[in-house]
Amino acid sequence: MSVNIVQNEVRDFSGNEGLKPAGQDNLSVSENKSGQKSSGTTAQSVAGDRVSVSEVWEKAARDFDVRHATPRDIIALSRTLYKAAAITYDDHINLSFQPEDNADTPTESKPFSHDRKDYISVWQNKLDNVVRSGGDRTQIEESQRIQAILIYVDSLKG
């Protein structure tokens, strides 16, 4: 059955002119009608769309270098994003759990919590391990989401 036939049947059934195309050409950016200034930065993309970045994400990018961060930096980043409701509770828990700062981790296997790491690479390694070990879909999605948060913070630098 072709799309035109479906549109004609929908038009006949509902009395409407037909289905509207859902392409990106029909999308528009809505203006803030309340007269309030939005917080954060508005940038123009290559395609001409305006993108607004929340202040909390800008602050995170200024304050934290996820490519050279300590475990305590990542915990602080997670706390900042969670308190601003920028990430979910589950993401906060996953991002802020650092074995180096866990009191239950044996001291002989505990690296110093002030060592700097590239946390985007750390989470890529975690994702690779989950995939290799046959992790379920939830574990894979959680690892991808945490890595995406870190990549987004890093992309706002500079």
Secondary structure as a PSIPRED ss2 file (coil, helix, strand):
# PSIPRED VFORMAT (PSIPRED V4.0)

   1 M C   1.000  0.000  0.000
   2 S C   1.000  0.000  0.000
   3 V H   0.000  1.000  0.000
   4 N H   0.000  1.000  0.000
   5 I H   0.000  1.000  0.000
   6 V H   0.000  1.000  0.000
   7 Q H   0.000  1.000  0.000
   8 N H   0.000  1.000  0.000
   9 E H   0.000  1.000  0.000
  10 V H   0.000  1.000  0.000
  11 R H   0.000  1.000  0.000
  12 D H   0.000  1.000  0.000
  13 F H   0.000  1.000  0.000
  14 S H   0.000  1.000  0.000
  15 G C   1.000  0.000  0.000
  16 N C   1.000  0.000  0.000
  17 E C   1.000  0.000  0.000
  18 G C   1.000  0.000  0.000
  19 L C   1.000  0.000  0.000
  20 K C   1.000  0.000  0.000
  21 P C   1.000  0.000  0.000
  22 A C   1.000  0.000  0.000
  23 G C   1.000  0.000  0.000
  24 Q H   0.000  1.000  0.000
  25 D H   0.000  1.000  0.000
  26 N H   0.000  1.000  0.000
  27 L C   1.000  0.000  0.000
  28 S C   1.000  0.000  0.000
  29 V C   1.000  0.000  0.000
  30 S C   1.000  0.000  0.000
  31 E C   1.000  0.000  0.000
  32 N C   1.000  0.000  0.000
  33 K C   1.000  0.000  0.000
  34 S C   1.000  0.000  0.000
  35 G C   1.000  0.000  0.000
  36 Q C   1.000  0.000  0.000
  37 K C   1.000  0.000  0.000
  38 S C   1.000  0.000  0.000
  39 S C   1.000  0.000  0.000
  40 G C   1.000  0.000  0.000
  41 T E   0.000  0.000  1.000
  42 T E   0.000  0.000  1.000
  43 A E   0.000  0.000  1.000
  44 Q E   0.000  0.000  1.000
  45 S C   1.000  0.000  0.000
  46 V C   1.000  0.000  0.000
  47 A C   1.000  0.000  0.000
  48 G C   1.000  0.000  0.000
  49 D C   1.000  0.000  0.000
  50 R E   0.000  0.000  1.000
  51 V E   0.000  0.000  1.000
  52 S E   0.000  0.000  1.000
  53 V E   0.000  0.000  1.000
  54 S C   1.000  0.000  0.000
  55 E H   0.000  1.000  0.000
  56 V H   0.000  1.000  0.000
  57 W H   0.000  1.000  0.000
  58 E H   0.000  1.000  0.000
  59 K H   0.000  1.000  0.000
  60 A H   0.000  1.000  0.000
  61 A H   0.000  1.000  0.000
  62 R H   0.000  1.000  0.000
  63 D H   0.000  1.000  0.000
  64 F C   1.000  0.000  0.000
  65 D C   1.000  0.000  0.000
  66 V C   1.000  0.000  0.000
  67 R C   1.000  0.000  0.000
  68 H C   1.000  0.000  0.000
  69 A E   0.000  0.000  1.000
  70 T C   1.000  0.000  0.000
  71 P H   0.000  1.000  0.000
  72 R H   0.000  1.000  0.000
  73 D H   0.000  1.000  0.000
  74 I H   0.000  1.000  0.000
  75 I H   0.000  1.000  0.000
  76 A H   0.000  1.000  0.000
  77 L H   0.000  1.000  0.000
  78 S H   0.000  1.000  0.000
  79 R H   0.000  1.000  0.000
  80 T H   0.000  1.000  0.000
  81 L H   0.000  1.000  0.000
  82 Y H   0.000  1.000  0.000
  83 K H   0.000  1.000  0.000
  84 A C   1.000  0.000  0.000
  85 A C   1.000  0.000  0.000
  86 A C   1.000  0.000  0.000
  87 I C   1.000  0.000  0.000
  88 T C   1.000  0.000  0.000
  89 Y H   0.000  1.000  0.000
  90 D H   0.000  1.000  0.000
  91 D H   0.000  1.000  0.000
  92 H H   0.000  1.000  0.000
  93 I H   0.000  1.000  0.000
  94 N H   0.000  1.000  0.000
  95 L H   0.000  1.000  0.000
  96 S H   0.000  1.000  0.000
  97 F C   1.000  0.000  0.000
  98 Q C   1.000  0.000  0.000
  99 P H   0.000  1.000  0.000
 100 E H   0.000  1.000  0.000
 101 D H   0.000  1.000  0.000
 102 N C   1.000  0.000  0.000
 103 A C   1.000  0.000  0.000
 104 D C   1.000  0.000  0.000
 105 T C   1.000  0.000  0.000
 106 P C   1.000  0.000  0.000
 107 T H   0.000  1.000  0.000
 108 E H   0.000  1.000  0.000
 109 S H   0.000  1.000  0.000
 110 K C   1.000  0.000  0.000
 111 P C   1.000  0.000  0.000
 112 F C   1.000  0.000  0.000
 113 S C   1.000  0.000  0.000
 114 H C   1.000  0.000  0.000
 115 D C   1.000  0.000  0.000
 116 R C   1.000  0.000  0.000
 117 K E   0.000  0.000  1.000
 118 D C   1.000  0.000  0.000
 119 Y H   0.000  1.000  0.000
 120 I H   0.000  1.000  0.000
 121 S H   0.000  1.000  0.000
 122 V H   0.000  1.000  0.000
 123 W H   0.000  1.000  0.000
 124 Q H   0.000  1.000  0.000
 125 N H   0.000  1.000  0.000
 126 K H   0.000  1.000  0.000
 127 L H   0.000  1.000  0.000
 128 D H   0.000  1.000  0.000
 129 N H   0.000  1.000  0.000
 130 V H   0.000  1.000  0.000
 131 V H   0.000  1.000  0.000
 132 R H   0.000  1.000  0.000
 133 S C   1.000  0.000  0.000
 134 G C   1.000  0.000  0.000
 135 G C   1.000  0.000  0.000
 136 D C   1.000  0.000  0.000
 137 R H   0.000  1.000  0.000
 138 T H   0.000  1.000  0.000
 139 Q H   0.000  1.000  0.000
 140 I H   0.000  1.000  0.000
 141 E H   0.000  1.000  0.000
 142 E H   0.000  1.000  0.000
 143 S H   0.000  1.000  0.000
 144 Q H   0.000  1.000  0.000
 145 R H   0.000  1.000  0.000
 146 I H   0.000  1.000  0.000
 147 Q H   0.000  1.000  0.000
 148 A H   0.000  1.000  0.000
 149 I H   0.000  1.000  0.000
 150 L H   0.000  1.000  0.000
 151 I H   0.000  1.000  0.000
 152 Y H   0.000  1.000  0.000
 153 V H   0.000  1.000  0.000
 154 D H   0.000  1.000  0.000
 155 S H   0.000  1.000  0.000
 156 L C   1.000  0.000  0.000
 157 K C   1.000  0.000  0.000
 158 G C   1.000  0.000  0.000
